[in-house]
């Protein structure tokens, strides 16, 4: 009975019984109270619904904003890593240049000091010796000669003057005596005049002789005076020559003094330059110490930031999805292709990039009336869609962060999926720019950079194929002889969550050339086997497994990651390929393996109690690399040729199933 029926019954009873009004209104009042409470509850429910709807809209807006900001955050993080790498590289170069400049400066200063000290000592010794020798020789010779000549000249002159005075005195005395005697004789003894005349004549003769002797002596004295004058002139010439030599020596001394002043000026300049260089060196040493201190602080900060970076990087990868699917369209001639369109993530509400393929019409459709059948479109959304003009470099730029996750200690799987001839092997194993060589090159670069923070990495690799559930070692030289003959067993260690394969070649990876050689030999072996055994390379899974073991000496931290690079076998359907016999067995094995891969991913998504890893060798081998906090990327390679439409549609559907799965990560 409804509320309206109850109200009608109450009104009819009130009219028929003519009961008091107050008692008749009680049921109506109850009904009104009930209606009022129901309206209030309904209003609260509506308000609660509006509030939840608003919160849902806010969450959707926040989710859209996060998805929009993810590429920018990822790009900023990559830029910061590159800037940090460039800064560390530039700091090393500056540090080396400073050390080399310091060494050259110290060597040049030491050589200049030695050369200057040797030159100064030699110059001073030679100059002092010559000056002292010249001064001593000149002084001694001049003084000696002058003293000797002056003494001889003075003695000779004194002797001659003395003798001349004596002779003049004697002559005067004799003359006076003669006159007095002559007068006495004249006066007293005229008689004796003749005798006196004779005596006088005799005396006169004697005097004449004496006079001649005196004249001869005077001539001899004059000759001696001339000789002494000539000797004096000669000595004067020698004196002038000595004075000239002294002047020349003084001139040379002045020149030496000028050179000494110039050398002293150069020494002062060199001292100034040396002091300036010492000041600059001290400044550089101060700057170097400052840089060293800042470097130590930066390195300590870098160790701290490295852990933050790893956590942030992993959070970022989890936000992007721990299972991601990329689609790549193989370049084909336009006239042989079905129609397809690609749309960027900005044009979609779910943040994914989309591809729409249009089913080709097998034959022209007949026209009846006003209606005709439109071609059927299929729309698929993926994390990234690469067109025909995309390159391997562009693709690797998108997945390089997964390589970093492997270095950070996570298990990473990168699959190349698609039908035969869709470009899987080119994407994965191209020797020049495929994912495998580029990933290994990036691992080498990042591991070398991590050494500065105390990390040491051990990098090993295994290369194998799975054909008809048989495992073959692609690195061994006996690959062709032991094809499908050696039984390799897969063993798991639950405690360490590691996987080993018995009798499998493990190689320590050291450089890019070695990896290129491994890829070349493996591709050559698979090509030879394909020639002999029915295009085997397109009917088998090839797996390149890289084990990364890192230990930090500074922090004691250790990480173990694995990067699995898988080129899956062609995904043709039996109904489309129309194969029989051995080829049918191959196709069934491939389809079971790919189906098992899809089942494992679906079970992981549902967090089922049982995960069917053992359903195929591929999933059993990758058991610890598919679940938990592992990262998985699947490349679905498609062909747009008209005859490949059904296989392309099937590949896109399988990839969409994988893309709708998210693994439960460890908290």
C-alpha positions in Angstrom: 0.0 0.0 0.0 1.3 3.4 -1.0 1.3 6.6 1.0 -1.4 8.0 -1.3 -3.7 5.0 -0.5 -3.2 5.5 3.2 -4.1 9.2 2.8 -7.3 8.4 0.9 -8.4 5.8 3.5 -7.8 8.3 6.3 -9.9 11.0 4.6 -12.8 8.6 3.9 -12.9 7.4 7.5 -12.9 11.0 8.7 -15.9 11.9 6.5 -18.0 8.8 7.3 -17.5 8.6 11.0 -17.6 12.4 11.6 -14.9 11.9 14.3 -13.3 14.9 16.0 -11.0 16.8 13.6 -8.0 16.5 15.8 -8.1 12.8 16.1 -8.8 12.4 12.3 -5.8 14.4 11.4 -3.2 12.2 13.2 -2.6 9.7 10.3 -2.3 12.6 7.8 0.3 14.3 10.1 2.3 11.1 10.3 2.2 10.7 6.6 3.4 14.3 6.2 6.2 13.7 8.6 7.2 10.6 6.7 7.1 12.5 3.4 9.1 15.3 4.9 11.7 13.0 6.3 11.9 11.1 2.9 12.3 14.5 1.1 15.1 15.4 3.5 16.8 12.1 3.0 16.4 12.4 -0.8 17.9 15.9 -0.6 20.8 14.6 1.4 21.3 11.8 -1.1 21.3 14.2 -4.0 23.7 16.6 -2.2 26.0 13.6 -1.4 25.8 12.5 -5.1 26.6 16.1 -6.3 29.5 16.2 -3.9 30.9 12.9 -5.0 30.4 13.9 -8.6 32.3 17.1 -8.0 35.1 15.1 -6.3 35.1 12.7 -9.2 35.4 15.6 -11.6 38.3 17.1 -9.5 40.0 13.7 -9.5 39.6 13.4 -13.3 41.0 16.9 -13.7 43.9 16.1 -11.5 44.5 12.9 -13.4 44.5 14.7 -16.7 46.9 17.4 -15.3 49.3 14.7 -14.1 49.2 12.9 -17.5 49.7 16.3 -19.2 52.7 17.2 -17.0 54.3 13.8 -17.2 56.2 14.4 -20.4 57.4 17.8 -19.1 58.5 16.3 -15.8 60.3 13.5 -17.7 62.0 16.0 -20.0 63.0 18.3 -17.1 64.4 15.3 -15.3 66.4 14.3 -18.4 67.6 17.9 -18.8 68.7 18.0 -15.2 70.6 14.7 -15.6 72.3 16.1 -18.8 73.1 19.4 -17.1 74.6 17.5 -14.1 76.7 15.4 -16.4 77.9 18.4 -18.4 78.7 20.3 -15.1 80.7 17.4 -13.8 82.5 17.0 -17.1 83.3 20.8 -17.3 84.5 20.7 -13.7 86.9 17.8 -14.5 88.2 19.6 -17.5 88.8 22.9 -15.5 90.4 20.9 -12.7 92.8 19.2 -15.2 93.6 22.5 -16.9 94.3 24.2 -13.6 96.6 21.3 -12.6 98.5 21.5 -15.9 98.7 25.3 -15.7 100.1 25.0 -12.1 102.7 22.5 -13.2 103.8 24.6 -16.2 103.9 27.7 -14.0 106.1 26.0 -11.4 108.4 24.6 -14.0 108.8 28.0 -15.8 109.4 29.9 -12.5 112.0 27.3 -11.4 113.8 27.5 -14.8 113.7 31.3 -14.8 115.1 31.4 -11.3 117.9 29.0 -12.2 118.8 30.9 -15.4 118.7 34.3 -13.8 120.7 33.2 -10.7 123.4 31.6 -12.9 123.6 34.6 -15.2 123.7 37.1 -12.3 126.5 35.3 -10.6 128.6 34.8 -13.8 128.1 38.5 -14.8 129.0 39.9 -11.4 132.0 37.6 -11.0 133.3 38.5 -14.5 132.6 42.2 -14.2 134.2 42.5 -10.7 137.2 40.5 -11.8 137.9 42.5 -14.9 137.4 45.9 -13.1 139.7 44.9 -10.3 142.3 43.5 -12.7 142.2 46.6 -14.9 142.2 49.0 -12.0 145.1 47.2 -10.3 147.2 46.9 -13.5 146.6 50.5 -14.6 147.3 52.0 -11.1 150.4 49.9 -10.5 151.8 50.5 -14.0 151.1 54.2 -14.1 152.2 54.9 -10.6 155.3 52.8 -11.0 156.3 54.4 -14.4 155.5 57.9 -13.3 157.4 57.5 -10.0 160.4 56.0 -11.7 160.5 58.6 -14.5 159.9 61.5 -12.2 162.6 60.3 -9.8 165.1 59.8 -12.6 164.2 63.2 -14.2 164.5 64.9 -10.8 167.8 63.3 -10.0 169.3 64.1 -13.4 168.0 67.7 -13.4 169.3 68.2 -9.9 172.7 66.8 -10.8 173.0 68.9 -13.9 171.8 72.0 -12.1 174.4 71.3 -9.4 177.2 70.8 -11.8 176.2 73.9 -13.8 176.2 76.1 -10.7 179.5 74.6 -9.6 181.1 75.3 -13.0 179.7 78.9 -13.1 180.9 79.5 -9.6 184.3 78.1 -10.5 184.4 80.2 -13.7 183.5 83.3 -11.8 185.9 82.6 -9.1 188.7 81.9 -11.6 187.8 84.9 -13.5 187.9 87.1 -10.5 191.1 85.6 -9.4 192.6 86.0 -12.8 191.7 89.6 -13.0 193.1 90.3 -9.6 196.3 88.4 -10.4 196.5 90.1 -13.8 196.3 93.5 -12.2 198.8 92.6 -9.5 201.1 91.2 -12.1 200.7 94.3 -14.3 201.3 96.6 -11.5 204.0 94.7 -9.5 205.7 92.5 -11.9 205.6 93.9 -15.4 208.7 92.0 -15.8 207.0 88.8 -15.4 204.5 89.8 -18.1 205.8 87.3 -20.6 205.8 84.6 -18.0 202.4 85.6 -17.0 201.3 85.9 -20.6 202.6 82.4 -21.1 201.0 81.3 -17.9 197.9 83.1 -18.9 198.0 81.5 -22.3 198.5 78.2 -20.7 195.8 78.8 -18.3 193.6 80.2 -21.1 194.3 77.0 -23.0 193.4 75.1 -20.0 190.3 77.1 -19.6 189.5 76.6 -23.2 189.8 73.0 -22.7 187.8 73.2 -19.6 185.2 75.2 -21.5 185.2 72.6 -24.2 184.8 70.0 -21.6 182.0 72.0 -20.0 180.4 72.5 -23.5 180.7 68.8 -24.1 179.2 68.1 -20.7 176.4 70.6 -21.4 175.8 68.9 -24.8 175.8 65.6 -23.0 173.4 67.0 -20.5 171.2 68.4 -23.3 171.3 65.1 -25.0 170.3 63.4 -21.8 167.6 66.1 -21.3 166.3 65.4 -24.8 166.4 61.7 -24.1 164.6 62.2 -20.9 162.1 64.5 -22.7 161.6 61.8 -25.3 161.2 59.2 -22.6 158.8 61.6 -20.8 156.9 62.1 -24.1 156.8 58.3 -24.6 155.6 57.9 -21.1 153.0 60.6 -21.7 151.9 58.7 -24.8 151.8 55.5 -22.7 149.9 57.4 -20.0 147.5 58.7 -22.6 147.1 55.2 -23.9 146.5 53.9 -20.4 144.1 56.7 -19.8 142.3 55.7 -23.0 142.2 52.2 -21.8 141.0 53.4 -18.5 138.3 55.5 -20.2 137.4 52.5 -22.4 137.2 50.3 -19.3 135.1 53.0 -17.6 132.9 53.1 -20.7 132.6 49.3 -20.6 132.0 49.6 -16.9 129.2 52.1 -17.6 127.8 49.8 -20.3 128.0 46.9 -17.8 126.4 49.2 -15.2 123.6 50.0 -17.7 123.2 46.3 -18.5 123.2 45.6 -14.8 120.6 48.3 -14.3 118.6 46.8 -17.1 119.0 43.3 -15.7 118.0 44.5 -12.3 115.0 46.2 -13.9 114.2 42.9 -15.7 114.7 41.1 -12.4 112.3 43.5 -10.7 109.8 43.0 -13.6 110.2 39.3 -13.2 109.9 39.6 -9.5 106.7 41.6 -10.0 105.4 39.1 -12.5 106.5 36.2 -10.2 104.7 37.9 -7.3 101.6 38.4 -9.5 101.8 34.8 -10.7 102.3 33.7 -7.1 99.2 35.8 -6.1 97.3 34.3 -9.0 98.5 30.8 -8.1 97.4 31.4 -4.5 94.1 32.7 -5.8 93.8 29.6 -8.0 94.7 27.4 -5.1 92.1 29.1 -3.0 89.6 28.7 -5.8 90.7 25.1 -6.3 90.3 24.5 -2.6 86.9 26.2 -2.7 85.9 24.1 -5.7 87.2 21.0 -4.0 85.1 21.8 -0.9 82.1 22.6 -3.0 82.8 19.4 -5.1 82.9 17.3 -1.9 79.6 18.9 -0.8 78.1 18.5 -4.2 79.2 14.8 -4.3 77.7 14.2 -0.9 74.6 16.0 -2.1 74.7 14.0 -5.3 74.7 10.8 -3.4 71.6 11.9 -1.5 70.0 13.2 -4.6 70.8 10.0 -6.4 68.6 8.0 -4.0 65.9 10.7 -4.4 66.3 10.5 -8.2 65.9 6.8 -8.2 62.8 6.9 -6.1 61.3 9.8 -8.1 62.3 8.0 -11.4 60.5 4.8 -10.3 57.4 6.8 -9.1 57.4 8.5 -12.5 57.6 5.2 -14.3 54.8 3.8 -12.1 52.7 6.8 -12.9 53.3 6.3 -16.6 52.3 2.6 -16.1 54.5 -0.4 -15.4 53.1 -2.0 -18.5 53.2 0.2 -21.5 52.5 -0.5 -25.2 53.9 1.5 -28.1 52.7 1.0 -31.7 55.0 1.5 -34.7 53.8 1.6 -38.3 56.2 0.1 -40.9 56.9 2.3 -43.9 55.1 1.0 -47.0 54.1 2.2 -50.5 50.9 4.3 -50.2 49.1 2.6 -53.2 49.4 -0.9 -51.5 48.2 0.2 -48.1 44.9 0.4 -46.3 43.9 3.7 -44.8 45.1 4.6 -41.3 45.0 7.7 -39.1 47.0 8.7 -36.0 45.9 11.2 -33.3 48.0 12.8 -30.6 47.3 12.4 -26.8 46.1 16.1 -26.7 43.2 15.2 -28.9 41.9 12.4 -26.6 40.3 12.4 -23.2 42.2 9.4 -21.9 45.7 10.8 -22.4 46.6 8.1 -25.0 47.6 8.4 -28.6 45.3 6.7 -31.0 45.4 4.9 -34.3 42.4 4.3 -36.5 42.6 1.7 -39.3 40.0 1.4 -42.0 39.0 -2.1 -43.3 39.7 -2.2 -47.1 36.8 -3.1 -49.3 37.5 -6.4 -51.1 35.3 -5.5 -54.1 33.2 -2.5 -55.2 29.9 -2.5 -53.3 26.7 -2.5 -55.4 24.5 0.6 -55.2 20.9 -0.1 -54.2 18.6 2.8 -53.6 19.9 5.5 -51.4 22.0 3.5 -49.0 25.5 2.1 -49.3 27.7 0.4 -46.7 30.5 2.5 -45.2 34.0 1.1 -44.6 34.5 -0.1 -41.1 36.9 1.7 -38.8 38.8 0.3 -35.8 40.2 2.6 -33.1 43.0 1.6 -30.7 44.7 3.7 -28.0 48.3 3.2 -26.9 50.9 5.1 -24.8 52.7 6.1 -27.9 52.1 5.7 -31.6 55.0 6.1 -34.1 54.3 6.8 -37.8 56.0 5.6 -40.9 58.5 8.5 -40.8 59.7 7.7 -37.3 63.3 6.6 -36.7 64.9 4.1 -34.3 66.6 7.1 -32.5 63.2 8.7 -31.8 61.9 5.4 -30.5 64.9 4.9 -28.2 64.5 8.4 -26.8 61.1 7.3 -25.5 62.4 4.1 -23.8 65.8 5.2 -22.5 64.3 5.7 -19.0 63.4 2.0 -18.8 67.1 1.3 -19.2 67.8 3.6 -16.3 65.2 1.6 -14.3 67.3 -1.5 -15.0 70.4 0.2 -13.7 68.4 1.2 -10.6 67.8 -2.4 -9.8 64.5 -3.3 -11.5 63.7 -6.0 -13.9 62.7 -4.6 -17.3 61.2 -6.4 -20.4 61.0 -4.8 -23.8 59.1 -6.9 -26.4 58.9 -6.4 -30.1 55.6 -8.0 -31.2 53.9 -8.3 -34.6 53.6 -10.4 -37.7 56.6 -11.5 -39.8 58.0 -8.7 -41.9 56.5 -5.9 -39.7 59.9 -4.5 -38.7 60.4 -6.2 -35.3 64.0 -7.2 -35.8 64.9 -3.9 -37.4 63.5 -2.1 -34.3 65.2 -4.4 -31.8 68.5 -5.6 -33.4 69.6 -3.1 -36.0 73.4 -3.0 -35.6 73.7 0.7 -36.0 70.7 2.1 -34.1 68.5 -0.7 -32.8 67.2 -0.9 -29.3 69.8 -3.5 -28.2 73.0 -1.6 -29.2 71.6 1.7 -28.1 70.5 0.3 -24.7 73.9 -1.3 -24.2 75.7 2.0 -25.2 73.5 3.9 -22.7 74.3 1.4 -20.0 78.0 1.9 -20.6 77.6 5.7 -20.5 75.5 5.7 -17.3 77.7 3.1 -15.5 80.9 5.2 -16.3 79.2 8.4 -15.0 78.1 6.5 -11.8 81.7 5.7 -11.0 82.2 9.2 -9.7 79.5 8.5 -7.1 81.1 5.3 -5.9 79.2 2.8 -8.1 80.9 -0.1 -9.8 78.8 -2.2 -12.2 79.2 -5.7 -13.5 77.5 -6.1 -16.9 77.0 -9.6 -18.4 74.9 -10.8 -21.2 73.2 -13.9 -22.7 71.7 -14.2 -26.1 69.3 -17.1 -26.8 66.4 -18.2 -29.0 63.3 -20.2 -28.2 62.1 -22.3 -31.2 59.3 -24.9 -30.7 59.8 -24.6 -26.9 63.5 -25.5 -27.4 66.2 -23.1 -26.0 69.3 -22.5 -28.2 72.4 -20.6 -27.3 73.1 -18.0 -30.0 76.5 -17.1 -28.5 78.1 -20.5 -28.8 80.2 -21.4 -31.8 78.5 -24.8 -32.0 75.0 -23.2 -32.5 74.4 -24.8 -35.9 75.8 -28.2 -34.9 73.7 -28.4 -31.6 70.5 -26.9 -33.1 67.6 -28.0 -30.8 69.9 -30.8 -29.5 71.1 -29.5 -26.2 68.5 -29.5 -23.5 68.9 -26.2 -21.5 67.0 -26.1 -18.2 65.5 -23.1 -16.6 66.1 -22.8 -12.8 64.6 -20.3 -10.4 65.9 -19.2 -7.0 63.0 -18.1 -4.9 65.2 -16.6 -2.2 67.0 -14.2 -4.5 64.3 -14.1 -7.2 66.9 -14.9 -9.9 66.8 -17.2 -12.9 69.6 -19.2 -14.5 69.8 -21.4 -17.6 72.0 -24.4 -17.6 74.9 -24.7 -20.1 74.2 -21.1 -21.4 77.1 -18.9 -22.5 77.5 -15.8 -20.3 79.7 -13.0 -21.6 81.0 -9.9 -19.7 80.0 -6.9 -21.8 82.7 -4.3 -22.0 82.2 -2.1 -25.0 79.9 -1.3 -27.9 82.1 -3.0 -30.5 81.8 -6.3 -28.6 78.0 -6.1 -28.5 77.9 -5.2 -32.3 80.0 -8.3 -32.9 77.7 -10.5 -30.8 74.6 -9.2 -32.7 76.3 -9.7 -36.0 77.3 -13.3 -35.2 73.9 -14.1 -33.8 72.1 -12.7 -36.8 74.5 -14.6 -39.1 73.8 -17.9 -37.2 70.0 -17.3 -37.4 70.2 -16.4 -41.1 72.1 -19.6 -41.8 69.7 -21.7 -39.8 66.8 -20.0 -41.6 68.2 -21.0 -44.9 68.6 -24.6 -43.8 65.4 -24.9 -41.8 62.4 -23.1 -43.4 62.8 -19.4 -42.4 63.5 -20.3 -38.8 64.5 -16.8 -37.7 61.0 -15.4 -38.1 59.5 -18.5 -36.3 61.5 -18.2 -33.1 61.8 -15.8 -30.1 65.2 -14.2 -29.7 66.1 -12.9 -26.2 69.0 -10.7 -25.3 69.3 -10.7 -21.5 71.6 -8.2 -19.7 72.3 -8.7 -16.0 73.3 -5.5 -14.1 75.0 -5.9 -10.7 76.0 -2.6 -9.0 77.7 -1.9 -5.7 78.4 1.5 -4.1 81.6 1.5 -2.2 80.7 4.8 -0.4 77.2 3.8 0.8 77.5 0.0 0.8 74.3 -0.2 -1.3 73.9 -2.9 -3.9 71.4 -3.2 -6.8 70.6 -6.1 -9.2 68.6 -5.4 -12.3 67.9 -7.2 -15.5 67.1 -5.9 -19.0 65.4 -8.4 -21.3 65.2 -7.4 -24.9 62.9 -9.8 -26.8 62.2 -10.1 -30.5 59.0 -12.2 -30.5 58.3 -14.7 -33.3 55.8 -13.7 -36.1 52.2 -13.7 -34.8 50.4 -15.1 -37.9 47.1 -16.9 -37.3 46.6 -20.4 -38.6 43.4 -19.6 -40.4 45.1 -16.8 -42.4 48.5 -18.5 -43.0 46.9 -21.8 -44.3 50.0 -23.8 -43.2 50.4 -27.5 -42.7 52.9 -30.0 -41.5 56.0 -28.7 -39.7 55.1 -25.1 -40.4 51.7 -25.8 -38.7 53.5 -27.1 -35.6 55.7 -24.0 -35.5 52.7 -21.7 -35.8 50.8 -23.6 -33.1 53.9 -23.3 -30.8 54.2 -19.6 -31.4 50.5 -18.9 -30.8 50.6 -21.0 -27.6 53.6 -19.0 -26.4 52.0 -15.6 -27.3 48.7 -16.7 -25.8 50.5 -17.8 -22.6 52.2 -14.4 -22.4 48.8 -12.7 -22.6 47.3 -15.1 -20.0 50.2 -14.4 -17.6 49.8 -10.6 -17.9 46.0 -10.9 -17.4 46.5 -13.1 -14.3 49.0 -10.6 -12.9 46.5 -7.8 -13.5 43.8 -9.8 -11.6 46.3 -10.7 -8.9 45.2 -14.4 -9.3 46.4 -17.0 -6.9 47.9 -19.0 -9.7 50.0 -17.4 -12.5 50.4 -19.8 -15.4 54.2 -19.1 -16.0 54.8 -22.8 -16.9 52.5 -22.7 -19.9 55.4 -21.7 -22.1 59.2 -21.6 -22.0 59.1 -17.8 -22.7 56.9 -16.9 -19.7 58.6 -19.4 -17.4 62.0 -17.8 -18.3 60.7 -14.3 -17.7 58.9 -15.2 -14.5 60.7 -12.7 -12.2 60.7 -10.0 -14.9 57.0 -9.8 -15.5 55.4 -9.5 -12.1 55.8 -7.3 -9.0 57.7 -4.0 -9.5 59.0 -5.0 -12.9 58.6 -2.7 -15.9 57.3 -4.0 -19.2 57.2 -2.3 -22.6 55.7 -4.0 -25.7 56.3 -2.7 -29.2 53.5 -3.8 -31.5 54.9 -3.5 -35.1 52.2 -3.4 -37.8 52.2 -3.4 -41.5 49.6 -1.4 -43.5 49.8 -3.5 -46.6 46.3 -4.5 -47.9 47.0 -8.3 -47.6 48.1 -7.8 -43.9 45.0 -6.1 -42.6 43.7 -9.0 -40.6 47.0 -9.8 -39.0 47.5 -6.1 -38.2 44.0 -6.0 -36.6 44.8 -9.1 -34.6 48.2 -7.6 -33.4 46.5 -4.4 -32.4 43.8 -6.3 -30.4 46.4 -8.3 -28.6 48.4 -5.2 -27.8 45.3 -3.4 -26.5 44.7 -6.4 -24.1 48.2 -5.9 -22.8 47.8 -2.2 -22.6 44.7 -2.5 -20.4 46.8 -4.3 -17.7 48.6 -2.7 -14.8 50.7 -4.7 -12.4 50.4 -4.4 -8.6 53.7 -2.7 -7.4 55.3 -3.3 -4.1 54.6 -0.7 -1.5 
